[in-house]
Amino acid sequence: MTVHQTNVASVPLIPRKILFDNPKQTAVKVSPDGSFLAYLAPSDQNVLNVWVYPRGSELKRIMTRDTQRGIRFFQWSEDSRSILYLQDKDGDENFHLWAVDITEEGSPSIDLTPFENVKVEGLMSSPKRPNELLIGMNQRDSSCFDVHRIFLDSREICFDTENPGDVVSWTLDESTMTILGATATHPEDGSTILRIRDSPEVPWRELKYFPYGEEGDIVDFSADHEHVYLRSSLEADKTQLVLAKRSNGAIVQTLAFSHQANVGRVLLHPDDKRLQAVSFTFARKEWNFFDESMKEDFLFIEQKFGDVDLDFTSRDHADSIWVLSVIRDSRSVQYIMFDRRSRTITPLFHERPELDEYILSKMESIIVSARDGMQLQCYLTRPVYGTAPFPLVLFVHGGPWARDYWGFNPMSQWFSNRGYACLQVNYRGSAGFGKSYLNAGDKQWGIGNMQNDLTDAVKWAIENNITVWNQVAIYGGSYGGYATLAGLVFTPELYCCGVDIVGPSNLKTLIDSVPDYWKPMKKELLLRIGPVDTDEEFNRKISPLFHVENIKAPLLIGQGANDPRVKQRESDQIVKAMLERNIPVEYVLYPDEGHGFARPPNRLDFLGRAEIFLSKYIGGRCEPYEKVAESTACLPIQEGLLK
């Protein structure tokens, strides 16, 4: 790869605040009637809120008044009169549903689900009944989500569909505004069952069965009331988009598939439900079009922007106004609006326009061969100054049943700007690459092939002169935090230091303390991880807590006190075990955070500490650290807060 800059003085440090503070604007959505645009942007208190303005106007109004965590998800009501959004408290993930009327100046936000220790998920709506909304809520039973119907004008909530205990998602029939599909997980064998009913008055019946290890779900119902769109891996390694009979689940047509990746997004016409487009992502996002006019418009837009990935952010009901995200690797995400009638492209904004003043790095897609021949799809981001070998940060994604993507990534840009190469590995067990790749991660945590893939990727980087043995750090959150701990205890010679954010240290205590609403999925978790709940020897073998004596490299841990998935105990117990053995560790706790750091002051505080930490141990550049005034960071070791 050509080195764009060789003089470090010509590549200024990008301030952490520009990379990691709230974006200037983000997440644009057009209203169903096409009249308004809504987006997220900071308030004058630098808290993300929803703003709205008429399409074609600059009269932007802030509609919500969150003052603490910021809003991260919102959607329009079907009548284009209200903004609906979810908010939790201090990261506990017990999301409430809120609504605000955009037609009245100064209209207050209303909590539509004001219940303690209750979580809302899965907002479903239909233009056929714009005053109604269906939501999942675990009010009756904390372990599962029943469907409730909300009437937006009166705020009345009515019980709609009871969860028998195993349903993990529901499918709405928009034509009748009723729940006619369900995806369930069998608690004994981890299989997936797709169920269907013809109306709320008749019993459910099984539509399709997916044994454990297969992947399948309901996408939507067809407009003819005779068929259903499914994703299915039953006849292939990668999921395919198929059309099945609604009566008996028989597959009548395979609509779309790829030999490299699972079916991604499926776009159906908002009105008549005909198939328009399907996305697939191996290294880059690709679209397969079934609507010729949509394809022509998409290609018209694509040729205006060059080497980018395009994604649909929202569309109006008439499918005449599109909002798309323009994804590049070396510039923040841009949003554009496209009017299909006039074929005009209106640039809206970039999420982080201040980055235009800085030199950013390109992201390379590479393939690494693991020791057993498994081909690992990875991304490499190198500094734009200096010459190889560079210090390396192995940045491990969470999940683990998720994946890394190509495009602008503030973390990889931060690492590369400081002088580190950043390597992101879609290790086996990552999602999106087919069932064989996903299932190859089963029971491979810690000392198995999931961790070996990370080790092999580092060795590949060393063999290819990207880095050297004594300048490699491992960094990650959630499963990436676990992989950091596992890397330090199982391959202590490989890493100079590690940064773990909300990573589990003892997999048995992790499983024993999962939220109640994870119980329907618990069997699948154990089949993926292994029997850590019943096999003490197996758990001790792969849980970093029981191998802390192997840690030789410095470790920094960050934790949210209210994390419902990876409880504070996971960090506390490994810190205590290290201190008992006189092994140094740095530990930062945030009392108002959950699974990650949502509040910018806390995020900036931790990343400032991490930057000093990395610079100290693998030698990159750093911006001076100053404790962020509004951060709630505390130091449990020094302050006696270990539980």
C-alpha positions in Angstrom: 0.0 0.0 0.0 1.3 3.5 -0.8 2.1 5.6 2.2 0.3 8.9 1.8 2.3 10.8 4.3 5.8 10.1 5.7 6.2 13.2 7.8 4.5 12.9 11.2 4.5 16.7 11.6 2.2 17.0 8.6 -0.4 14.8 10.2 -1.9 16.6 13.2 -3.5 14.7 16.0 -7.3 14.5 15.7 -8.8 15.6 19.0 -10.7 12.8 20.7 -13.7 15.2 21.0 -14.0 15.4 17.2 -14.0 11.6 16.8 -16.0 10.6 19.8 -18.2 13.4 21.0 -21.8 13.5 19.7 -22.0 13.8 16.0 -23.2 17.1 14.6 -26.2 15.4 13.1 -27.1 11.8 12.4 -29.9 9.2 11.6 -32.1 11.1 9.2 -35.6 9.8 8.6 -38.2 11.1 6.2 -41.8 11.1 7.5 -44.2 8.6 6.0 -46.0 11.3 4.1 -42.8 12.8 2.8 -43.3 16.2 4.3 -40.8 16.3 7.1 -37.3 15.1 7.9 -36.2 14.2 11.5 -32.7 13.5 12.7 -30.6 13.3 15.9 -28.5 16.2 16.9 -27.1 17.6 20.2 -29.1 20.1 22.3 -27.5 23.1 23.7 -26.5 20.8 26.6 -24.7 18.5 24.2 -27.3 15.7 24.6 -28.6 13.9 21.5 -32.2 14.8 20.8 -34.7 14.6 17.9 -35.0 17.6 15.6 -37.5 18.1 12.9 -38.0 20.4 9.9 -40.2 20.5 6.8 -38.7 19.1 3.7 -37.2 21.9 1.6 -37.0 24.2 4.6 -34.3 25.2 7.1 -36.7 25.8 10.0 -35.3 23.2 12.3 -36.9 22.6 15.7 -35.8 20.5 18.6 -38.7 18.2 19.5 -37.4 16.2 22.5 -35.7 17.4 25.7 -33.6 14.6 27.0 -31.0 16.0 29.4 -29.0 12.9 30.4 -28.2 9.9 28.1 -29.3 11.1 24.8 -31.8 9.4 22.4 -30.3 6.7 20.1 -33.4 5.3 18.5 -36.6 7.0 17.1 -39.2 6.5 14.4 -42.1 8.3 12.9 -45.7 7.5 13.7 -47.6 6.4 10.6 -49.6 9.6 10.4 -46.4 11.7 10.4 -47.6 13.7 13.4 -45.5 12.2 16.2 -42.0 11.1 16.9 -41.7 7.8 18.9 -38.5 7.0 20.7 -37.0 4.6 23.3 -35.1 5.6 26.4 -33.7 3.7 29.4 -32.3 4.9 32.7 -28.5 5.0 33.3 -27.9 2.1 30.9 -30.3 -0.5 32.6 -31.8 -1.3 29.1 -35.4 -1.1 30.6 -36.5 1.0 27.6 -39.7 3.1 27.9 -41.6 4.2 24.8 -42.0 8.0 24.5 -44.0 10.1 22.1 -43.9 13.8 21.2 -46.4 15.6 18.9 -44.6 17.6 16.2 -47.7 19.6 15.2 -47.8 21.6 18.5 -45.0 24.0 19.4 -43.5 23.1 22.8 -45.4 19.8 23.0 -44.0 17.7 25.9 -42.7 14.2 25.5 -45.1 11.6 27.0 -44.0 8.3 28.5 -46.4 5.9 27.0 -45.1 3.0 29.1 -44.5 4.4 32.6 -43.8 1.1 34.3 -40.9 0.2 36.6 -38.5 -2.6 35.6 -40.3 -3.2 32.3 -38.7 -3.2 28.9 -40.2 -2.2 25.6 -38.9 -3.6 22.3 -40.1 -4.2 18.7 -42.2 -1.2 17.6 -44.6 -2.3 14.9 -47.0 -0.1 12.9 -49.1 0.0 9.7 -50.4 2.9 7.6 -53.8 1.0 7.6 -54.3 2.1 11.2 -52.0 5.1 11.8 -53.3 5.8 15.3 -52.2 2.4 16.6 -48.9 0.9 17.6 -47.9 -2.6 18.6 -45.1 -3.2 21.0 -43.4 -6.0 22.9 -43.4 -5.5 26.6 -42.3 -7.9 29.5 -44.8 -6.5 32.0 -46.7 -9.7 32.7 -43.6 -11.9 32.8 -40.1 -10.5 32.9 -38.7 -13.4 30.9 -40.7 -12.8 27.7 -42.4 -10.1 25.7 -46.2 -10.0 25.2 -47.6 -7.8 22.5 -49.6 -4.7 23.6 -51.6 -2.3 21.4 -51.2 1.4 22.1 -53.7 4.0 20.8 -51.7 7.1 20.3 -54.5 9.6 20.6 -55.8 8.4 23.9 -52.5 6.7 25.1 -54.6 3.6 26.0 -52.7 0.4 26.3 -54.5 -2.9 25.6 -53.1 -6.5 25.9 -53.0 -8.0 22.4 -51.0 -11.3 22.2 -49.7 -13.5 24.9 -46.2 -14.9 24.6 -46.3 -18.7 25.4 -42.8 -18.2 26.8 -40.5 -19.1 23.9 -41.3 -16.4 21.3 -38.3 -14.1 20.7 -39.8 -11.9 18.0 -43.2 -11.2 16.4 -44.2 -10.4 12.8 -47.0 -7.9 11.9 -49.4 -8.4 9.1 -49.7 -4.7 8.1 -52.8 -5.3 6.0 -54.8 -6.2 9.1 -52.6 -4.6 11.8 -52.5 -7.9 13.6 -49.7 -10.2 14.8 -49.8 -13.3 12.6 -46.2 -14.5 12.8 -43.9 -15.5 15.6 -40.3 -16.7 15.9 -39.6 -19.0 18.8 -36.6 -20.7 20.3 -37.0 -24.2 21.8 -35.7 -24.1 25.4 -34.4 -27.7 25.3 -32.6 -28.0 22.0 -32.0 -24.4 20.8 -33.9 -25.0 17.6 -35.9 -22.2 15.9 -39.7 -22.5 15.1 -41.5 -20.2 12.9 -45.2 -20.0 13.7 -48.1 -18.5 11.8 -51.8 -18.0 12.3 -54.6 -16.8 9.9 -56.2 -14.5 12.5 -55.9 -13.7 16.2 -59.0 -15.9 16.7 -57.4 -19.2 15.6 -54.5 -21.2 17.1 -50.9 -20.9 16.0 -49.4 -23.6 13.7 -45.8 -24.4 12.9 -44.7 -22.9 9.5 -41.0 -23.9 9.5 -38.6 -25.7 11.8 -34.9 -24.9 11.9 -32.7 -27.4 13.9 -30.0 -25.8 16.0 -27.2 -24.6 13.8 -29.6 -23.5 11.0 -30.7 -19.9 10.5 -34.1 -18.7 9.6 -36.6 -15.9 10.3 -39.8 -14.3 8.9 -39.1 -11.2 6.8 -42.7 -10.2 6.0 -46.0 -11.3 4.6 -46.8 -10.9 0.9 -49.7 -8.7 -0.3 -51.6 -11.6 -1.8 -52.1 -13.2 1.7 -50.9 -16.5 0.2 -47.2 -16.3 0.8 -44.5 -15.2 3.3 -40.9 -14.0 2.8 -38.4 -16.0 4.8 -34.6 -16.0 5.3 -33.5 -19.7 5.4 -30.3 -21.7 5.4 -32.1 -25.0 5.1 -31.0 -25.7 1.6 -27.7 -23.8 1.6 -24.8 -22.7 3.7 -25.6 -19.0 3.4 -29.1 -17.8 4.2 -31.3 -17.4 1.1 -34.4 -15.2 0.6 -37.3 -17.6 -0.2 -41.0 -17.3 -0.8 -43.0 -19.9 1.1 -46.7 -20.8 1.1 -48.5 -19.3 4.0 -50.6 -22.4 4.3 -47.9 -25.0 4.9 -44.5 -23.4 4.6 -43.6 -25.1 1.4 -40.9 -23.2 -0.5 -42.2 -22.0 -3.9 -39.3 -19.9 -5.0 -35.7 -19.0 -4.1 -35.6 -15.2 -4.7 -32.0 -14.2 -3.7 -28.8 -15.7 -2.5 -25.0 -15.2 -2.4 -22.2 -17.7 -2.3 -20.2 -15.4 0.1 -22.6 -13.9 2.6 -26.1 -14.2 4.2 -29.1 -12.3 3.0 -28.8 -8.8 4.6 -31.5 -6.2 4.2 -34.7 -7.0 2.3 -36.5 -4.0 0.8 -40.2 -4.5 0.0 -42.4 -1.8 -1.6 -44.0 0.1 1.3 -47.4 -0.3 -0.2 -47.8 -3.5 -2.2 -45.0 -5.6 -0.6 -43.4 -6.6 -3.9 -39.7 -7.4 -3.6 -37.5 -4.5 -4.6 -33.9 -5.2 -3.4 -31.7 -7.4 -1.2 -28.3 -6.6 0.2 -25.3 -8.9 0.8 -22.2 -7.9 2.7 -19.0 -9.9 2.5 -16.2 -7.3 2.4 -18.4 -4.5 1.0 -22.2 -4.0 0.7 -23.7 -5.1 -2.5 -27.3 -4.8 -3.7 -29.3 -7.2 -5.9 -32.3 -5.3 -7.4 -35.7 -6.8 -8.5 -37.3 -3.5 -9.3 -35.8 -2.0 -12.5 -36.8 1.6 -11.7 -35.2 1.3 -8.3 -32.0 -0.1 -9.8 -31.8 2.7 -12.3 -32.2 5.3 -9.6 -29.7 3.6 -7.3 -27.1 3.4 -10.1 -27.8 7.1 -11.0 -27.0 8.0 -7.4 -24.0 5.7 -7.1 -22.2 7.1 -10.1 -22.3 10.6 -8.5 -20.3 9.5 -5.5 -17.6 7.0 -6.7 -16.1 4.5 -4.3 -18.8 4.3 -1.6 -21.3 2.0 -0.1 -24.9 3.2 -0.2 -27.6 2.2 2.2 -31.3 3.1 2.5 -32.0 5.0 5.7 -35.7 5.7 5.2 -38.4 6.1 2.5 -41.8 7.7 2.4 -44.9 5.5 1.8 -45.1 6.5 -1.8 -41.5 5.4 -2.3 -40.8 8.7 -4.0 -38.5 10.3 -1.4 -35.4 8.4 -0.3 -32.9 9.2 2.4 -29.6 7.3 2.0 -26.4 7.1 3.9 -23.2 7.4 1.8 -20.5 5.3 3.5 -16.8 5.9 2.9 -13.8 4.6 4.8 -11.9 7.9 5.2 -14.7 10.3 5.8 -17.7 10.3 8.2 -21.1 9.1 7.0 -22.9 11.5 4.7 -26.7 11.7 4.4 -28.5 12.6 1.1 -32.1 12.9 0.0 -33.2 11.7 -3.4 -36.4 12.8 -5.1 -37.3 10.0 -7.5 -39.8 12.1 -9.4 -37.4 15.0 -10.3 -34.3 12.7 -9.9 -32.6 15.4 -7.8 -30.0 14.6 -5.1 -30.0 16.9 -2.1 -26.9 16.6 0.1 -28.0 16.9 3.8 -24.9 16.7 5.9 -21.9 14.7 7.2 -22.1 13.3 10.7 -18.7 14.8 11.6 -17.8 17.6 9.2 -14.9 18.8 11.3 -13.0 15.7 10.2 -12.7 17.2 6.7 -9.8 19.2 8.0 -7.8 16.1 8.9 -6.0 13.3 7.0 -7.8 10.0 7.5 -6.7 6.5 6.7 -8.1 4.0 4.2 -9.5 0.7 5.3 -8.3 -2.4 3.5 -10.2 -5.6 3.2 -7.9 -8.6 3.6 -8.2 -12.4 3.9 -6.1 -14.2 6.6 -5.7 -18.0 6.6 -6.2 -19.5 10.0 -4.0 -22.4 11.1 -6.7 -24.9 10.0 -7.2 -23.2 6.7 -10.3 -21.2 7.6 -10.4 -18.0 5.6 -10.9 -15.0 7.8 -12.4 -11.8 6.4 -10.6 -8.9 8.1 -10.1 -5.2 7.8 -6.7 -3.4 8.2 -6.3 0.4 8.7 -2.7 1.7 8.6 -1.4 5.1 9.6 -1.0 7.6 6.9 2.4 8.6 8.1 5.6 6.6 8.9 6.7 3.3 7.5 5.9 -0.3 8.5 6.3 -2.0 10.9 3.8 -0.1 13.1 2.6 -0.8 16.6 -0.6 -2.8 16.2 -4.0 -2.7 17.9 -6.0 -5.8 17.5 -9.6 -4.4 17.8 -12.0 -7.2 18.6 -15.7 -6.9 17.8 -18.3 -7.8 20.4 -21.3 -10.2 20.0 -19.6 -12.5 19.3 -22.4 -13.3 16.9 -21.9 -10.0 15.1 -19.3 -8.7 12.6 -17.1 -5.8 11.5 -17.9 -3.8 8.4 -16.1 -1.7 5.9 -16.6 2.1 6.3 -15.8 5.0 8.5 -14.9 3.7 12.0 -13.9 6.3 14.6 -11.9 3.8 16.6 -9.8 2.6 13.7 -9.2 6.2 12.6 -8.2 7.1 16.2 -5.7 4.2 16.4 -4.2 5.0 13.0 -4.0 8.7 13.7 -2.0 7.9 16.8 0.4 5.8 14.8 -1.0 2.3 15.2 -2.2 -0.1 12.6 -5.6 -1.4 13.5 -6.6 -5.0 12.6 -10.3 -6.1 12.8 -10.9 -9.8 12.5 -14.2 -11.4 11.6 -13.2 -14.6 13.5 -15.2 -17.8 13.1 -18.5 -17.4 15.0 -19.0 -14.0 13.5 -22.4 -13.5 11.9 -23.3 -13.0 8.3 -20.9 -15.4 6.6 -23.1 -18.5 6.6 -24.0 -21.3 9.1 -20.7 -23.2 8.7 -18.7 -20.1 9.6 -21.0 -19.3 12.5 -21.2 -22.8 13.9 -17.4 -23.2 13.6 -17.3 -20.9 16.7 -19.3 -23.3 18.9 -17.4 -24.2 22.1 -14.3 -22.4 20.7 -14.0 -19.6 23.3 -10.8 -18.9 25.1 -8.5 -21.7 24.2 -10.4 -22.8 21.1 -10.4 -21.6 17.5 -12.2 -18.3 18.0 -9.3 -17.1 20.0 -6.8 -18.9 17.7 -8.2 -16.9 14.8 -7.2 -13.7 16.6 -3.8 -15.1 17.4 -3.3 -16.2 13.8 -4.3 -12.8 12.5 -1.7 -11.1 14.7 0.9 -13.6 13.5 -0.1 -12.8 9.9 0.5 -9.1 10.6 3.9 -9.9 12.0 4.9 -12.1 9.1 3.8 -9.5 6.7 5.9 -6.7 8.4 2.8 -4.8 9.5 3.9 -5.0 13.1 6.5 -6.7 15.3 6.2 -9.1 18.3 6.7 -6.6 21.1 4.3 -3.9 19.9 0.8 -5.5 19.8 -2.1 -4.5 22.0 -5.5 -6.2 22.2 -8.6 -4.0 22.7 -12.4 -4.8 22.8 -15.7 -4.5 24.4 -18.3 -7.2 25.5 -17.1 -10.4 23.8 -14.2 -8.3 22.6 -13.4 -7.6 26.3 -13.6 -11.3 27.0 -11.2 -11.9 24.1 -8.9 -9.3 25.5 -8.8 -11.1 28.9 -8.4 -14.5 27.1 -5.6 -13.1 25.0 -3.7 -12.0 28.1 -4.1 -15.2 30.0 -3.9 -17.8 27.2 -1.3 -16.2 24.9 0.5 -13.9 27.4 3.6 -13.7 25.1 1.6 -12.1 22.3 0.4 -8.9 23.7 2.1 -5.9 25.3 -1.1 -4.7 26.9 -4.9 -5.0 26.8 -8.0 -2.8 27.1 -11.2 -4.6 28.3 -14.5 -2.8 28.3 -17.4 -4.7 29.9 -15.9 -8.1 29.2 -17.0 -11.2 31.1 -14.3 -12.9 33.2 -16.2 -16.0 34.5 -18.6 -17.5 31.9 -20.6 -19.3 34.5 -21.4 -16.2 36.5 -22.2 -14.4 33.2 -24.7 -17.1 32.2 -26.2 -17.2 35.8 -26.9 -13.5 35.8 -28.3 -12.9 32.3 -31.5 -10.7 32.2 -34.7 -12.7 32.6 -35.7 -11.8 29.0 -32.7 -13.7 27.7 -34.0 -17.0 29.2 -35.7 -18.1 26.0 -32.3 -17.9 24.3 -30.3 -19.4 27.2 -30.1 -22.9 25.6 -28.7 -21.5 22.4 -26.1 -19.4 24.4 -24.9 -22.6 26.1 -24.8 -24.5 22.9 -22.6 -21.8 21.4 -20.4 -21.2 24.4 -20.4 -24.7 26.0 -21.8 -26.1 29.2 -20.3 -23.6 31.5 -23.3 -23.7 33.8 -22.9 -27.5 34.6 -19.4 -28.4 33.8 -17.1 -26.7 36.3 -14.0 -28.1 34.7 -15.0 -26.8 31.2 -15.9 -23.4 32.6 -12.6 -23.0 34.5 -10.7 -24.0 31.4 -12.1 -21.1 29.3 -12.8 -18.4 31.9 -10.0 -15.9 32.2 -10.7 -15.5 36.0 -9.1 -18.8 36.8 -5.9 -18.0 34.9 -5.0 -14.5 36.1 -1.6 -15.7 37.3 -0.7 -15.9 33.6 -1.2 -12.2 33.0 2.1 -10.5 32.3 0.9 -7.5 30.3 -0.7 -4.3 31.7 -4.5 -4.3 31.7 -7.0 -1.5 31.7 -10.7 -2.3 32.4 -13.7 -0.1 31.9 -17.2 -1.0 33.3 -20.7 0.4 33.5 -22.2 -0.2 36.9 -25.7 -0.8 35.5 -24.8 -3.2 32.8 -27.6 -5.8 32.6 -25.7 -8.2 30.4 -22.2 -8.2 31.7 -22.6 -7.3 35.4 -20.1 -5.2 37.3 -19.2 -8.4 39.1 -17.4 -9.7 36.0 -14.9 -6.8 36.2 -14.7 -6.7 40.0 -13.9 -10.3 40.4 -11.0 -10.4 38.0 -9.6 -7.1 39.4 -9.7 -8.6 42.9 -8.1 -11.8 41.8 -5.2 -9.8 40.2 -4.7 -7.6 43.2 -4.6 -10.7 45.5 -1.6 -11.9 43.4 0.0 -8.4 43.2 -0.6 -8.2 39.5 -1.2 -4.5 38.6 -4.4 -3.5 36.9 -6.2 -0.2 36.1 -10.0 -0.1 36.6 -12.5 2.6 35.8 -16.2 2.4 36.8 -19.0 4.6 35.5 -22.0 4.6 37.9 -24.5 5.9 35.2 -23.5 3.6 32.4 -24.6 0.1 31.2 -23.2 -2.1 28.4 -20.8 0.5 27.0 -20.5 4.2 27.5 -23.4 6.1 26.0 -22.8 9.5 27.6 -20.1 11.4 25.7 -18.3 12.7 28.9 -17.8 9.2 30.1 -16.8 7.9 26.6 -14.3 10.7 26.2 -13.0 10.2 29.7 -12.3 6.5 29.2 -10.8 6.9 25.8 -8.5 9.6 27.2 -7.3 7.1 29.8 -7.0 4.4 27.2 -4.9 6.6 24.9 -2.4 7.4 27.6 -2.3 3.7 28.4 -1.6 2.6 24.8 1.0 5.3 24.3 2.8 4.1 27.5 3.0 0.5 26.4 3.2 0.4 22.6 4.5 3.9 22.0 2.1 5.8 19.8 1.3 9.5 19.9 -1.3 10.8 22.4 -3.4 13.8 23.2 -2.9 14.9 26.8 -5.5 13.4 29.2 -7.7 15.7 31.3 -10.5 14.3 33.4 -13.8 15.3 31.7 -15.8 17.6 34.0 -19.2 15.9 33.5 -17.8 12.3 33.6 -18.9 10.2 36.5 -15.7 8.1 36.4 -14.6 6.5 39.7 -11.6 4.3 40.5 -12.9 1.3 42.5 -9.4 0.1 43.6 -8.4 3.5 45.0 -11.9 4.3 46.4 -12.7 0.9 47.9 -15.7 0.2 45.7 -14.9 -3.4 44.7 -17.9 -5.6 45.3 
